[in-house]
Amino acid sequence: MANSHFSPFPANDAVTLRRAEKADLDAVMALERLPGYEAVVGRSPRAEHEVLLASPRHAYLLGFLDAATPFAFALLRDLDNAHGNLYLQRVAVDAPGLGRGTRFLAAVIGWAFAETSAHRFHLDCFVENARARRAYQKLGLTHDGILREAYLTPEGKRRDLVLMAITRPEWRARGHAS
């Protein structure tokens, strides 16, 4: 897979993607630790990030607008899935509610279908995370089901997860190349 720069947006609104490197982990960890994210974004210690970053099964993508500092990151898993299922394990943006996260995720999905052999891009999110679900729906991801009580919080509470996905043919049908 190429360390490509990919953006499905016009140049004046472009989100540029870059594969993360070990030197980028401070920025990744800062994004996943923003105030309020503990309830909606997973967190990993540096050692775990380093292992995942080195794994051929994973890809960290950073999102840039005009700045040198990334405003978002995504962690993809199962790049080697024999059935063509690529999982968005984690995503975080610096300023939710501005549409930047939706633009970033569109670039990530575009990258996934352009740079991998994935047939299906899927994710899960907490049932009560309506903002994220709306953003995913805008991009064409459909509701595939509910994983009841699938997530155990550090406090011992169980939470439901919504499964959402989009396939390569669905992405193409929305006017995107892959």
N, C-alpha and C positions, 0 to 999 in steps of 0.2 A: 504494500500500500504506500502510496506516495505521501509525502509530508506536504500536501497541497494546500493552497489558499483557495477557498471556495466560497462564493457568495451568490445567492439567487436574487439579489436585490440590485437596483440601479446604483451606480457609483456614488451618488450623493447620499445614499441611505444604506451603504454596504456594510455588512457584517463580514469580517474576514476571520477565517478559522486557521488555526495552526495547531499541530500536534504539540502537546506539552512535553517538556523535558524536566529532568530532576530539578533544575534551577527554578522552575515555575511552581514548585510545590508550595512555597510560602503563599503565593497568590491564590492557589487552589484552596488551601486551608483557611485563608482569610475569608474567601467567599462563602465557604460552607459553614463558617462560624459567625456570620452576620447576626445581629440581634433579631430574635424572633424565629430564626431558621431552625432552632433545635426541635421545633414541633413538626417541621415539614421537609427538612433536608437532612440526610444522614451525615455523620461525621466519622472520619477515620484518623487514627494517629499517623504521624509521618511514616513510621516504619511500614504500615500497611499500604499507604499510598506508594511508597517506593517499590514494594513487591508488585502491586498492580501495574504500575507504570512500566516495569520491566517485563511484564507478562505479554506474550504474543496474543493472548486471548482478550486483552483489554486495549482501549484507546482513550486517552484523555485529549479532549479538544478544548482549546481556549478561543473565546470570542473577543474580537477587537473592533472598535469603531475607528476613531481617529487617534486615540491615545495609545501609548506604548504599554499601558497597563490593561490586562484583560478585564472586561466587565462581566464575563460569564465563563463557566466551564461545564463540560459534560463528560461523564464517565460512561463509556460503552463497554459492554461485556458480551462475550460469546462471538467474537470475530471469526472463530473457527467452527461455529455451529454447523453440523452436517446437514441440518434441515433448513438453513438459511434464515434463522431467527436471530436478530440482533437486538439486544436488550439495553435500554437506557437505564443504567443503574443509579445515576445521580445527575442532577442538573441544578445549577444555582446561578443567579444573576445578582448584580450589585444593587439594582433599584427596581424591584417588582412594581407592576402597575403602569409602566410607561410604554409597554409594547416591545421593549427591547428583548425580553425573554422569548416572545413569540418569534421575533425575527431571528434570534440566535438559534432557536430550535429548528426553524425552517432550514437554516444553513446546515445544521447538524444532520437532519434527515437527508437533505440533498447530498451532503458528503457521504453519508452511509450508503446511499444507493449509487453514487458515482464511483466510490472508491472501494467498495466491498461487493461481495457476491450476495449480499443479504436479499432475501425475498420479502421478509417481514420485519418491520421495526416496531418494537413493543416496549411498553413501560407499565409501571403501576404507580398509583399515587393514593394518598389518603382520601377516603370518601368525602370528608369535610373540606378538602382543599378545592373549593369551587373555582377559584381563580386559575389554578393550574389546569383543571379539567376544561374550562372554557378555552384557554390558549391551545390545548391539544386538539380540541374539536375544530377550532379555526383552521388548523393545519390538515384536517381530514382524518385524524385518528378517530376510530370508532370505539364505542364501549363494548368490550368483549366479555365482561363479567365482573363478579365481585369475589374476592378472596376473603371470606368471613373470618374475623379474628385472627388474621394471618401475621400481624406484626405485634411483637411484644415490646412495649416501651421499657426504658430503664426503671420506671416506677412500678412495673408489673402489670400495667393496663394493656388489654388487647384492643387493637384497632383494625378496622376493615380496610382493604385496599381495592381500588378500582383498577381493572385491567383495561388497557387501551392499546390499539395497534393500527398501523397502516401498512399495506403491502406495496411492493414496487409498482404493480399495475395501477393501483389506486393513486399513487403519487404521480405517475405519468398522466393519468386521466385528469388530474388537476392542472395540467399544463407544465409540469416540471420535467426536465430531461433527467435521465439516469444512466 
